[in-house]
Amino acid sequence: METKEIPYRLVYGSKAMMSLELIILTNRMVNLDVDSNDDNIWTKLDISMEKREVEAIRHGHYRKKMESYYNQRVKGRCFKVARRYYRTMRPIGKTRREKLRRTWEGPYIINNANRDG
C-alpha cells in the first residue's frame, strides 16, 4: 500500500529538518512563530491521525479483496477417516531426469477429520 508520505512524517507528523538547517538560518527558521507553530503541529497531528485511519480502512478493504480473490481458487475437500489420499506434487523444473518422476506423494491415511474439509 502506498501512502505517498515519508516515514518520518507518518510517525512524527512533520517534515524532518536537516542538521545544517539548525546551524545556518533558513527562511523556514527565520519566520518561525512558536505559538502558531504549536497550533499547526497539533492540527497536522490530527490530520495525520485521520490519514492513518483512512489508510487502515483502505488496507482492510485491500486485504478483504485479496482474500476473496484467493478463496475463489480454493477447492473444498471432505476427507473420510481411514481412507488413503495422494498429494499431487508440483513440478519445480523440467529436466530429463524429472520427466519420468512420479507426480504424487503419499499415501496419506486419515486418522481423524475435523469438520468438512
Contacts in CASP RR format, 6 or more apart in sequence:
PFRMAT RR
TARGET T0000
AUTHOR 0000-0000-0000
METHOD contacts of the structure
MODEL  1
METKEIPYRLVYGSKAMMSLELIILTNRMVNLDVDSNDDNIWTKLDISME
KREVEAIRHGHYRKKMESYYNQRVKGRCFKVARRYYRTMRPIGKTRREKL
RRTWEGPYIINNANRDG
1 55 0 8 1.000
1 58 0 8 1.000
1 59 0 8 1.000
1 62 0 8 1.000
3 10 0 8 1.000
3 51 0 8 1.000
3 55 0 8 1.000
5 51 0 8 1.000
6 15 0 8 1.000
6 16 0 8 1.000
8 15 0 8 1.000
8 16 0 8 1.000
9 15 0 8 1.000
9 16 0 8 1.000
9 48 0 8 1.000
10 48 0 8 1.000
10 51 0 8 1.000
10 52 0 8 1.000
13 41 0 8 1.000
13 44 0 8 1.000
13 45 0 8 1.000
13 48 0 8 1.000
14 41 0 8 1.000
14 44 0 8 1.000
21 28 0 8 1.000
21 29 0 8 1.000
22 29 0 8 1.000
76 117 0 8 1.000
77 117 0 8 1.000
78 113 0 8 1.000
78 116 0 8 1.000
78 117 0 8 1.000
79 85 0 8 1.000
79 110 0 8 1.000
79 113 0 8 1.000
79 117 0 8 1.000
80 110 0 8 1.000
80 113 0 8 1.000
81 110 0 8 1.000
81 111 0 8 1.000
81 112 0 8 1.000
81 113 0 8 1.000
82 109 0 8 1.000
82 110 0 8 1.000
83 109 0 8 1.000
83 110 0 8 1.000
84 107 0 8 1.000
84 108 0 8 1.000
84 109 0 8 1.000
85 106 0 8 1.000
85 107 0 8 1.000
85 108 0 8 1.000
85 109 0 8 1.000
85 110 0 8 1.000
86 104 0 8 1.000
86 105 0 8 1.000
86 106 0 8 1.000
86 107 0 8 1.000
86 108 0 8 1.000
87 104 0 8 1.000
87 105 0 8 1.000
87 106 0 8 1.000
87 108 0 8 1.000
88 103 0 8 1.000
88 104 0 8 1.000
88 105 0 8 1.000
89 102 0 8 1.000
89 103 0 8 1.000
89 104 0 8 1.000
89 105 0 8 1.000
91 98 0 8 1.000
91 103 0 8 1.000
92 98 0 8 1.000
END
